[in-house]
Amino acid sequence: MFMTQKPSRTVQATLLPEEYEMLQDLRQKKPARNPPPKRMSSGDRIADKVAATVGS
């Protein structure tokens, strides 16, 4: 079961410096929000260049 509502109050916690650093690292990575970019095929790249040159 997933919670879909925002918490109604602020929660505070005490973290060790190592835990805080780990949390900061995880926040920077955000794997769920930053999927690896898809690689464009050579045909896609050529089509983009042509469209940029002559217009779409």
N, C-alpha and C positions, 0 to 999 in steps of 0.2 A: 504494500500500500504506500503510495507516494503522497507527501503533503503538497498541496497546491496553494495553500494560503500562506501569506507572509506572517511571520511571528508578530504578535501584538505588542511585544515589549522587547527592549534591547537586552541581549544576553552578553555578559562580560565573563571572560575567562582569563586565568593567569597562565601564561606560556613560558616555558623555559626558552632561553635564547636559541637553542638548537631547534626547538619546535617552531619558533617564530621564523627562523631562516628557512626551514623546510616549507612552511606555509607560503612564504614569499616566493620561493622557487616554483611551487605548484601553481600559484596564481599567475606567474609569468608564462608558464607553459600553456595553461588552459587547453589541454588536448581536445576536449569536447567542443570548444568553440573555435579552434583553429585547426581544422583538418589539413593534412598535407595538400599542397596545391597539385592539381592535376597537370600532368605534362601534356603540352599541346603537340599534336603530330606536326610533321613538317608541312603537310598540306594546310593545316589550320594556320600555321605561321605565315605561309605564303599568301593565303586568302586575306589575312589581316593586313599584310603589307599592301596588297593590291587595293583593298578597300580604303586604307588610309591614304593611298596615293591618288586614286581616282574618285573616291567617295563611295558611299554604300548605296 
